Amino acid sequence: MSPVPIAALLLMLVTRKARVNAPLFLLGWIIGLGVVGVVVLLIPGLEAGQGEPSTATGIVKGVLGVLLLIVGIQAWRTRPQVGETAEAPAWMSRIDGFGGGAALGIGILLSGANPKNLLLAVGGAATISAAGLSTSQQYIALGTFVFIASLSILVPVVVYFILGARAEEAMTKAKEWLIQNNKTVMSILILLLSVSLLGDALEILF
């Protein structure tokens, strides 16, 4: 659901190194989410006890909900107003010169180290940890979570390899729209998710 990483990938797909860099970006994205998820699953005290989520899980979800609420409100307040043009992040202008290592690294950073994605990934992994699953079931659930969270990156890569240059115009238009509406889209989605996490926290704690 993150417009900036999707826009970065779409920009990468219209560069001369797209066939190498785009799959590496996707791999980095998956690695970033997977590492965050595994770390959360290994944290003691989050697992369910006697069929019920632990108090620690309620606290984690409550904190995440509050943090996401703050991020969502800030994104909404700083969104471009009517008639204003949003600027792409400065690092996007250097994507054309990225090598494979840079593409892999930016994928990891945008998925696992980006504050908004980090909060969402931790929230998802905490939910899995509290579900009362066996260890193998937890990692199957985490793999499913990472796959779904990677669809918005995976689909453009697949489309590019099927259609090639024919998809370039559509990808360019989509990239421009995502950059322009990044903060609006993210603020709405983040606010909805923060309410969900806060609701879960209140149910667990009280």
C-alpha angles and dihedrals in degrees: 000000000000111000097195097057090045090049090048090052092048089051089049090052092063094053126096092250095051096119091059103030100045096058090045090051088052091049091050090049091053092046092051094051093041094052092049091049095049092048091053093047089053093054108107119231099035096089120101119267122209090347094307130101113256125251088246089060090052091051093047092050091047092052092046091049092053093046092049090048090055092046092048094050091048092050091050093049093050098043117124113270124227109297095017122116119221116226121227116239111274094242090063090071088066097052093099089065096047118125124207094273093052092048091051092046096048089050090055093046096047093049106034105023102034103106095227094047092042092056092048094047092049090049092051094047091046089054090052091048091053096048096089095243129152117255093260091047090051092056092045088052091047091050089051090048092050091047093052091043089053098050094094088056097038097050097057090048091052092046090051093052090049100043103022115183091001089074094051098094094048091047092050092052092046091050092052092049093048093051092048094048099032098113095041093051094043095046093054094045094044093049091051092049093046090055089050093051093046090050090052091048093051091048092051097044101039 
